[in-house]
Amino acid sequence: MSKQRYVALLRGINVGGNNLIKMAELKQSFVAMGFTDVETYIASGNVIFTAKPGERGKLVKSIEVGLERAFGYASRVVVVSGDELALVVAEAPAGFGKQPKKYRYDVLFVKPPLVAREALPLVPVKEGVDVAAAGKHALYFRRLISKATQSRLSRIVGLSIYRDITIRNFNTTTKLLEKVNG
């Protein structure tokens, strides 16, 4: 059976002193779960790995259970295939990521059953500061650096949809795509 490359985007590890996990231990946990070609990227919970293609829900569940066993925390994981990650980067709004001195660019990956277009109206934006758009697998959020303190992105933490979203900056997203295609 053929294999497929995936990226697991873990929520809530190594943030604010919570759920501290060393990347070497995280990598080893994925190897112990039976995945191959495992590598991590930066300490915010990005794992690139190879697995047999299959039903996504089962893959996510097995990773969440494996992480809970290995590290003792209730994990929430978004898994995207290499092809889906390529689509996320390709679907970015025109000019997204092109003015890093003027804007901060974030990609909000949604965990099914949440759908990006349904989540979009729930994401708070401040006119003149924030712009949000939806793709098939993610939301795109741009905020003006000069008015970053006025951005409403941080308010997403208090929303019920937050548990089904994990955020990566656009540079990290494009780097993950390079690594998954590596």
C-alpha positions in Angstrom: 0.0 0.0 0.0 1.3 3.5 -0.8 2.2 6.0 1.8 1.3 9.7 2.2 3.0 12.6 3.8 1.0 14.5 6.5 1.5 17.4 8.9 0.1 17.2 12.4 -0.5 20.6 13.9 -0.8 20.2 17.7 -2.7 22.7 19.7 -1.6 24.1 23.0 1.9 22.7 23.5 4.8 24.8 24.7 2.7 27.9 25.0 2.8 29.9 28.2 4.6 27.2 30.1 1.8 24.7 29.5 2.1 21.2 28.1 5.9 21.4 27.7 7.1 18.7 25.3 10.6 18.4 23.9 10.6 17.9 20.2 12.8 14.8 20.4 10.2 13.2 22.7 7.4 14.3 20.4 9.2 12.8 17.4 9.8 9.6 19.3 6.1 9.4 20.2 5.1 9.5 16.5 7.6 6.8 15.7 6.2 4.7 18.5 2.7 5.2 17.0 4.0 3.5 13.8 4.6 6.6 11.6 7.8 6.9 9.5 9.9 9.7 8.2 9.0 11.7 11.3 10.4 15.2 11.8 9.4 18.1 13.9 9.6 21.8 13.0 10.0 24.5 15.7 8.7 23.9 19.2 5.1 24.9 18.6 3.9 21.4 17.7 4.4 20.8 14.0 5.1 17.2 13.1 5.7 16.0 9.5 5.3 12.2 9.0 4.5 9.5 6.6 1.5 7.1 7.1 -0.8 4.9 5.1 -3.6 6.9 3.5 -6.8 6.2 5.2 -9.8 7.7 7.0 -8.7 11.1 8.4 -10.8 10.8 11.6 -9.2 7.6 12.6 -5.7 9.0 11.9 -6.4 12.1 14.1 -8.0 10.0 16.9 -5.0 7.6 17.0 -2.6 10.6 17.2 -4.6 12.3 19.9 -4.8 9.1 22.0 -1.1 8.4 21.5 -0.2 11.9 22.6 -2.4 11.7 25.6 -0.8 8.4 26.6 2.7 9.7 26.0 2.4 13.1 27.6 -0.7 13.0 29.8 -2.6 15.9 28.3 -5.9 16.0 26.3 -4.5 16.7 22.9 -6.3 18.4 20.0 -4.7 17.9 16.6 -5.4 19.1 13.1 -3.9 16.8 10.4 -3.5 18.0 6.8 -2.0 16.0 3.9 0.8 17.4 1.9 -1.7 18.0 -1.0 -4.0 19.9 1.4 -1.2 22.0 2.7 -0.2 22.9 -0.8 -3.8 24.0 -1.4 -3.8 26.1 1.8 -0.7 28.0 0.5 -2.1 28.3 -3.0 -5.5 29.5 -1.9 -4.0 32.4 0.2 -5.5 35.7 -0.8 -3.6 37.7 -3.4 -0.6 39.3 -1.9 -0.9 37.4 1.4 2.5 37.2 3.0 4.1 39.7 0.7 4.4 42.7 3.0 5.9 41.4 6.2 7.0 44.8 7.4 3.4 46.1 7.2 1.3 43.1 8.2 1.4 40.0 10.3 0.0 37.0 8.4 -1.6 34.0 10.1 -3.2 30.8 8.9 -6.0 29.4 11.1 -6.3 25.7 10.4 -9.8 24.3 11.3 -10.4 20.9 12.7 -13.3 19.0 11.1 -16.2 19.0 11.4 -15.6 22.8 11.6 -15.4 24.2 8.1 -13.4 27.4 7.3 -16.3 29.2 5.5 -18.6 28.6 8.4 -16.0 29.7 10.9 -15.2 32.9 9.0 -18.2 35.0 10.3 -17.3 34.0 13.9 -13.8 35.3 13.7 -13.6 38.8 15.2 -12.0 41.5 13.0 -11.3 45.2 13.6 -12.0 47.3 10.6 -8.9 49.1 9.3 -6.7 46.6 11.3 -7.7 43.0 10.5 -8.7 41.2 7.3 -9.9 37.6 7.4 -10.8 35.3 4.5 -11.7 31.6 4.1 -10.2 28.9 2.0 -11.2 25.3 1.8 -9.0 24.0 4.8 -8.1 27.2 6.6 -8.8 30.9 7.4 -6.3 33.6 6.5 -5.9 36.5 8.9 -3.9 39.6 8.2 -3.3 42.3 10.8 -1.7 45.7 10.5 1.5 45.8 12.5 1.2 49.5 13.3 -2.1 48.8 15.0 -1.5 45.3 16.2 -2.6 46.1 19.7 -6.1 46.9 18.2 -6.3 43.5 16.4 -9.1 41.3 17.5 -7.3 38.0 16.7 -6.5 37.5 20.4 -10.3 37.5 21.2 -10.7 34.2 19.4 -9.4 32.5 22.5 -12.7 33.2 24.2 -14.8 31.8 21.5 -16.2 28.2 21.3 -14.7 27.7 17.9 -11.2 28.2 19.3 -10.9 24.6 20.5 -11.2 23.5 16.8 -8.7 26.0 15.4 -4.9 26.0 15.5 -2.9 29.0 14.3 0.4 29.1 12.5 2.0 32.2 10.9 2.2 32.1 7.1 6.0 31.7 7.1 5.7 28.6 9.3 3.0 27.3 7.0 5.1 27.7 3.8 8.1 26.2 5.6 6.0 23.1 6.5 5.0 22.8 2.9 8.6 22.8 1.8 9.4 20.1 4.4 6.4 17.9 3.6 7.5 18.0 -0.1 11.1 17.6 0.9 
